[in-house]
Amino acid sequence: MAIAPDSQRRRLPGLELLQTAAPPPAEPLKKCLGALQQGWRKDDHLAALWQDWPRVAGAQLAPHCRPLSLQRGVLTVGASHPQWRQALLYNRPQLISALHQAGHAVRDLRIQQHHSLQAPVLESEASIWAQHPSRTDVHGMGTCPDCGRPAPNGEMKLWGHCGFCHRQTLTPQI
């Protein structure tokens, strides 16, 4: 059986109590985060790439692409649009060089299309309907120059004629 150190013993008349050990002194948060970042760098973790990405990719590319995974030295980068994917493909050798200069052991770079995790801002149904070209209460009524029938001004402004005449231009004549 182990004997508790004197700092954990409390002696009372005819009785001895054991107390829990004092907790180690708390470390500052900055020191903990610094140790975590050093661990990332040592283990070639994706988080270290995320931290260095704006500097590695540059001000033009960084907002439009991001590191997705790092497995066995192969970094997969996602681009938000096909044009940015093409820009990454053209700059692939420079990116690999910049990654090596930043201290990342990346052997190869894969580039793929990746849509942002942020949900696109969708217009509400009410706002779409408020701007719809067939709304006569908003755009007013006019006369179609092709068929001479009454039609909403919004349709004529959009297509140059009413929706019925526009539909005839879209469907093939049999």
N, C-alpha and C positions, 0 to 999 in steps of 0.2 A: 504494500500500500504506500502511495506517495504521501509525502508530508507537504502541506501547504506552506508557502512562504509567509513570513511574519506580516507582510503588508496585507495579507488576506485574512489574518486572524484577528478576532476581536475577543478580548478576555473580559469576562464579567465575573463577579464573585461566585465561585463554584461552577462556572460554565465557560465554555470556549465556543464561539460562533465562527463559522467560515463565511467570508464575503466573496462575491464574484470579483474577478480581477478587473482592474481599472482598464477602460478601453484605451487603445492606442490613440495618441493625439491625432486630430483630424488634419488631413493634408489640404492645402488650398486647391480649389477647383482648377485653377490654371495649371498646376503641377500635374493633376490627374489627366487633364486633357492633353497636355504635352506628352505624357507617357503613352497615352492611347495613340496619338499621332505617330510617335516613334515606332510603335508596334505595327501600325499600318505600313509604314515605309519598309520596315524590316521584312514583313511577310508578303510584300507586293500585293497589297490589298486594293480592291477597287475604290475604296474610300479615299485613298491617297491620290488616285487618278482624278476623282471628282474634285478634290481640292486644287489640284494643279491644272485642271482642264482649261480654264480661261486663259492661262498664261501659255500653255502648250499649243492650243488650237488657234489662238489669236482672237482679236476683237471681232473680226468678221464672221468666222466660222463657229465660234463657241456658242453663241445664242441659238444656233440652228441645228446643233448636233450634240450628242452626249455619249459618254461611255456607258455601255449596257452590261458587258460582262468581261471578265478576264479569267481565262482558263488555260493553264499550261503555256503561258506566254503569248497567247493569241487574244488580242483585244478586239471586241466587237463594238463598233460605234454605230449608233442610230442617227439617221438624218431625218429632219422633219419634212423635207420636200425632195422630189427627184432632182431638182437643180442643185440643192445643197449636197445631195449624195454624189452627184457628178463632180462638184467642186472638191469634195473629200477624196474622191478617186484620183483626181488630177494632183492633189497635194499629198498623196499617200506617202511618198518617200520623205518629204519634208516633215510630215507628222511623226513618222517613225524616228527620224533623227531628233526631233524636238523631245520626244518621249525619252530617248536614251540620254539626252543632255539633262533632262529633269531627274534622271536617276531611276527610271522605270525599266524593268527588264521585259520589254515587249519584243517578241520575235517576229510577229506578223500582225497585220491589221485587216480585219474584216469590216466591210461597210455595208449596212443594210438600211432599207427604208423603215422608219420608226415613227409612228404617229405619237404626238405628245400625249402624256398622261392627263394633261389638263383637258377638261371637257370644253368643247367649243361653245362659245356663247351663241345660243340659239335665240332667234327672235320669237316672241310670243305669237300665238295664233291671232290675237287681237291686233297686234301691230302690223302683221302681214296683211290681214283683211283691211285695215285702215288705209293701206297704200295700194290695194288691188286696183288694176286698171278698169275693171268692169263696174266700179262703184260710181253710180250716177249722182249720188248725193254729195260726193266729194269733188268729182271731176266735171260734172255737168253732162248735158246731152248735146249731140251734134248729129250731122248727117254724114253717112259713109260716102266718100267720093266715088267708090266703085259701083255700089248697088243702089245708092240713094235712100237706104233705110235709116231710121234713127238708130244711133249707137252711142255708147259712152265715149266722151272725149279722151279718156285715159287709154282706151283701146286704140283709137285712131292716132294718138300721139306715139304709142308704143310700136304699132305695126304699120301705120299709114292707112289703114282701113279697119272696118269692124271685125270682130272676132269670127263671124261666119265666113267672111271673105278670106280671112287669114287661114282658117281651117281648110278651105278649098285649095289654097296654095301649098299646104303641107301634105295633103293626101294625093297620091298618084291618080291620075285620070285613067279610067279603064275603058 
